[in-house]
Amino acid sequence: MDVILKTDIKGLGYKNDLVEVKPGYGRNYLIPQGFAVLATASNKRVLEENIKQAAHKAEKIKTSAEALAENIANTTLQIKAKIGDSGKIFGKVTTLQISDALAEKGIEVDRKKISINQPVSTAGEFEAEVDLHREVKTTVKFVVIAE
């Protein structure tokens, strides 16, 4: 089943992408939630027109995302966590903590666009991936220190 995405969906695609999904996923989740529409001939024509009109705006957004990515790549964050005698963290470092630390530096990034690829269970230096745009991804370094 082909659908046109109306929003970015992690692991599936970005807004205005034409993707193929299993019929149950499209019929029971994507379309009723308003995340996608069926890829009929008329919807494809509407999509093409929308893409033409949004091309200039998309270039502006991409340029600002690239500037933000460069700013993030040059930033090292300090995340404070409670650490036990064995050197392990109580709980874990979350994307919300990283998002808040970036906000303190004046960089606003939604926590849903941040992903930590390896488990953070001890103090030390780690990296998280930030997905700012469909073509712009960067990593942010963060250091976990004791409170």
C-alpha positions in Angstrom: 0.0 0.0 0.0 1.5 3.4 -1.0 0.8 6.4 1.2 2.0 10.0 1.3 3.3 11.1 4.7 1.8 14.3 6.2 4.4 14.4 9.1 7.9 13.1 9.8 7.8 9.6 11.2 11.0 8.2 12.7 12.1 5.0 10.9 9.6 5.4 8.1 10.1 8.8 6.3 9.7 12.5 6.2 6.8 14.8 5.4 5.7 14.6 1.7 7.5 11.3 1.1 5.8 8.6 -0.9 6.3 5.3 1.1 5.1 1.8 0.8 3.7 0.3 4.0 1.8 -2.8 4.9 -1.9 -2.4 4.4 -2.9 -2.9 8.0 -0.3 -0.3 9.3 -1.6 2.3 6.7 -5.3 1.6 7.1 -5.4 1.1 10.9 -2.8 3.6 12.1 -1.3 6.1 9.7 -4.4 7.2 7.9 -6.8 7.4 10.9 -4.2 9.3 13.0 -3.8 11.8 10.2 -0.1 10.9 9.6 -0.7 9.9 6.0 -3.1 9.9 3.1 -3.6 7.3 0.3 -1.3 7.8 -2.7 -4.1 8.2 -5.3 -3.4 9.9 -8.6 -5.1 13.1 -7.4 -3.2 13.1 -4.1 0.1 12.6 -6.0 -0.7 15.7 -8.2 -1.4 17.7 -5.1 1.9 16.5 -3.6 3.8 17.6 -6.7 2.3 21.0 -6.6 3.0 21.4 -2.9 6.6 20.4 -3.4 7.1 22.9 -6.2 5.7 25.7 -4.0 7.7 24.7 -0.9 11.1 24.3 -2.7 12.3 27.8 -1.9 11.1 27.6 1.7 12.7 24.2 2.1 16.1 25.5 1.0 15.9 28.3 3.7 15.1 25.7 6.3 17.9 23.5 5.2 20.4 26.3 5.4 19.3 27.3 8.9 19.5 23.6 9.9 23.1 23.4 8.6 24.1 26.4 10.6 22.5 25.0 13.7 24.2 21.6 13.1 27.6 23.3 12.9 26.9 25.1 16.2 25.8 21.9 17.9 28.9 20.0 16.6 31.2 22.5 18.2 29.4 22.2 21.6 30.3 19.9 24.4 27.6 19.5 27.1 28.0 18.6 30.7 25.3 16.4 32.1 25.2 16.0 35.9 24.0 12.6 37.3 24.1 10.9 40.6 26.8 8.3 40.6 27.2 5.5 43.1 30.4 4.1 44.7 30.9 1.6 41.9 31.0 4.4 39.3 27.6 3.6 37.8 24.8 6.1 37.3 21.5 5.9 39.2 18.9 5.9 36.4 20.1 6.9 33.0 20.8 10.0 30.9 17.8 10.8 28.7 17.3 12.9 25.6 15.3 15.4 27.7 18.4 16.1 29.7 20.4 16.6 26.6 17.7 18.9 25.1 17.7 20.9 28.4 21.5 21.2 28.3 21.4 22.5 24.7 18.6 25.0 25.7 20.9 26.3 28.4 23.5 27.0 25.7 20.8 28.8 23.7 20.2 26.0 21.2 16.6 24.9 21.0 16.2 21.2 19.8 13.2 19.0 20.3 14.0 16.0 22.4 12.4 13.7 19.9 15.0 14.6 17.4 17.8 13.4 19.7 18.9 9.8 19.9 21.5 8.2 22.2 22.9 5.1 20.4 24.8 3.5 23.2 23.7 3.0 26.8 25.0 5.6 29.2 25.6 3.8 32.5 28.9 5.4 33.8 30.5 8.7 34.0 32.5 9.7 30.9 32.3 11.1 27.4 29.5 10.1 25.1 27.8 11.1 21.8 24.2 11.6 20.8 22.8 12.0 17.3 20.6 15.0 16.4 18.4 14.8 13.4 17.7 18.4 12.4 16.5 18.0 8.8 16.1 15.1 6.4 19.5 15.9 4.9 21.2 17.4 8.0 22.3 15.2 10.9 25.0 15.9 13.5 26.4 14.6 16.7 26.6 16.3 20.0 29.2 15.4 22.6 28.3 15.2 26.2 30.2 14.5 29.4 28.5 12.8 32.3 29.8 14.1 35.6 29.0 13.5 39.3 26.6 15.8 41.0 
